[in-house]
Amino acid sequence: MKNEINTKKIKEYIKANGLSAEEFAGKAEISVTTLRKILKGSMGVRLESLVKIAAAMQIHVSELGEK
């Protein structure tokens, strides 16, 4: 079973905070290429990346679960 993340929540956060993909990737300490692939759903998400994204958003990683 594939773990799904709520990419909509990430996109909404980026937009609401007026960030570019590059700025958010920097904040999350992941590459912009990785971020774009995650948002497109074209790659699985490593736990390490998920934790970094959640930290950048100042939320618990469980809040990124698909709903």
C-alpha positions in Angstrom: 0.0 0.0 0.0 1.4 3.4 -1.1 1.5 6.2 1.5 -0.1 9.3 0.1 0.5 12.8 1.2 -1.7 15.8 0.9 0.1 17.8 -1.8 -2.8 20.3 -1.9 -2.0 21.3 1.7 1.6 21.9 0.7 0.6 23.9 -2.4 -1.9 26.0 -0.3 0.8 26.7 2.2 3.3 27.9 -0.5 0.7 30.1 -2.1 -0.7 31.5 1.2 2.8 32.5 2.3 3.7 34.1 -1.1 6.6 31.7 -1.6 8.1 30.4 -4.8 8.8 26.7 -5.1 12.5 27.6 -4.8 12.0 29.6 -1.6 9.9 26.8 0.0 12.4 24.1 -1.1 15.1 26.2 0.5 13.1 26.6 3.7 12.5 22.8 3.8 16.1 22.0 3.0 15.2 19.9 0.0 16.0 20.3 -3.7 13.5 22.2 -5.8 13.5 19.2 -8.2 12.4 16.9 -5.3 9.7 19.3 -4.3 8.3 19.6 -7.8 8.3 15.8 -8.2 6.5 15.4 -4.9 3.9 18.0 -5.8 3.3 16.3 -9.2 3.0 12.9 -7.5 5.7 11.6 -9.8 7.9 10.2 -7.0 7.5 8.7 -3.6 8.3 10.7 -0.6 11.1 9.7 1.7 10.3 10.1 5.4 13.3 12.5 5.7 11.8 14.8 3.1 8.3 14.6 4.6 9.7 15.6 8.0 11.6 18.5 6.5 8.4 19.7 4.6 6.3 19.5 7.8 9.0 21.3 9.8 9.1 24.1 7.2 5.3 24.4 7.5 5.5 24.2 11.3 3.0 21.3 11.4 3.2 17.7 12.6 4.2 15.3 9.9 0.9 13.4 10.4 -1.0 16.5 9.2 0.4 15.8 5.7 -1.4 12.5 5.4 -3.9 12.3 2.6 -7.4 13.2 3.6 
